[in-house]
Amino acid sequence: MVAYNKFKDFILQLGKGVHHLQSGGDDLKVYLSNTLPNLTTHTIKSQVPEIAIANGYTGPQSIGNGYTLNGTTGAGELTAAGTGEITFGPATGAGIAQFQYVILYNDTPTSPLDPLIAYFAYPTAVDLAAGESFKVDFGALVATIGP
């Protein structure tokens, strides 16, 4: 089971108007890391290293986000475009560097630059050999924000 973990600073920056989550707003992206993020102290992308861009890993991918209100629960719902699937790979050569965390961040703001939103932790590290791909499948709902 993949665990969703929200960065504490995300809520602060949301209140300050840094994030514009609706469709046509900010560009939210995901990238791969093998460094365990700290939910309290990490606030921007540069604090959680990305794996090497090589061997089929081309770097952060946009999720095509949208944002709606759940009329029943009163919570905000962050969604991904289309089927909510993002594929990294296929791996080439020696394979994509080992990773365990998929990091969600906002690529649009410049202050703070690339603020972190959340990360998804896999139970164990993932290794991709040549020819293999890794699919992040958010489905329709990426995250619930609020009650």
WOFEN-V94300 format. One record per residue. N is the residue number from 1. OMEGA is omega as a letter, one per 30 degrees, with the letter a starting at -180 (NA if undefined). Layout:
n->N omega->OMEGA
n->N omega->OMEGA
This chain:
n->1 omega->l
n->2 omega->a
n->3 omega->l
n->4 omega->a
n->5 omega->a
n->6 omega->l
n->7 omega->a
n->8 omega->a
n->9 omega->a
n->10 omega->a
n->11 omega->l
n->12 omega->a
n->13 omega->l
n->14 omega->l
n->15 omega->l
n->16 omega->l
n->17 omega->l
n->18 omega->a
n->19 omega->l
n->20 omega->a
n->21 omega->a
n->22 omega->l
n->23 omega->a
n->24 omega->l
n->25 omega->a
n->26 omega->l
n->27 omega->l
n->28 omega->a
n->29 omega->l
n->30 omega->l
n->31 omega->a
n->32 omega->l
n->33 omega->l
n->34 omega->l
n->35 omega->l
n->36 omega->l
n->37 omega->l
n->38 omega->a
n->39 omega->a
n->40 omega->a
n->41 omega->l
n->42 omega->a
n->43 omega->a
n->44 omega->a
n->45 omega->a
n->46 omega->l
n->47 omega->l
n->48 omega->a
n->49 omega->l
n->50 omega->l
n->51 omega->a
n->52 omega->l
n->53 omega->a
n->54 omega->l
n->55 omega->l
n->56 omega->l
n->57 omega->a
n->58 omega->l
n->59 omega->a
n->60 omega->l
n->61 omega->l
n->62 omega->l
n->63 omega->a
n->64 omega->a
n->65 omega->l
n->66 omega->a
n->67 omega->l
n->68 omega->l
n->69 omega->l
n->70 omega->a
n->71 omega->a
n->72 omega->a
n->73 omega->a
n->74 omega->a
n->75 omega->l
n->76 omega->a
n->77 omega->l
n->78 omega->a
n->79 omega->l
n->80 omega->a
n->81 omega->l
n->82 omega->a
n->83 omega->a
n->84 omega->a
n->85 omega->l
n->86 omega->a
n->87 omega->l
n->88 omega->a
n->89 omega->g
n->90 omega->l
n->91 omega->l
n->92 omega->l
n->93 omega->a
n->94 omega->l
n->95 omega->l
n->96 omega->a
n->97 omega->l
n->98 omega->l
n->99 omega->l
n->100 omega->a
n->101 omega->l
n->102 omega->a
n->103 omega->l
n->104 omega->l
n->105 omega->l
n->106 omega->a
n->107 omega->a
n->108 omega->a
n->109 omega->l
n->110 omega->l
n->111 omega->f
n->112 omega->a
n->113 omega->l
n->114 omega->a
n->115 omega->l
n->116 omega->l
n->117 omega->a
n->118 omega->l
n->119 omega->l
n->120 omega->a
n->121 omega->l
n->122 omega->a
n->123 omega->l
n->124 omega->l
n->125 omega->a
n->126 omega->l
n->127 omega->l
n->128 omega->l
n->129 omega->l
n->130 omega->l
n->131 omega->a
n->132 omega->l
n->133 omega->l
n->134 omega->a
n->135 omega->l
n->136 omega->a
n->137 omega->l
n->138 omega->a
n->139 omega->a
n->140 omega->a
n->141 omega->l
n->142 omega->a
n->143 omega->l
n->144 omega->a
n->145 omega->l
n->146 omega->a
n->147 omega->NA
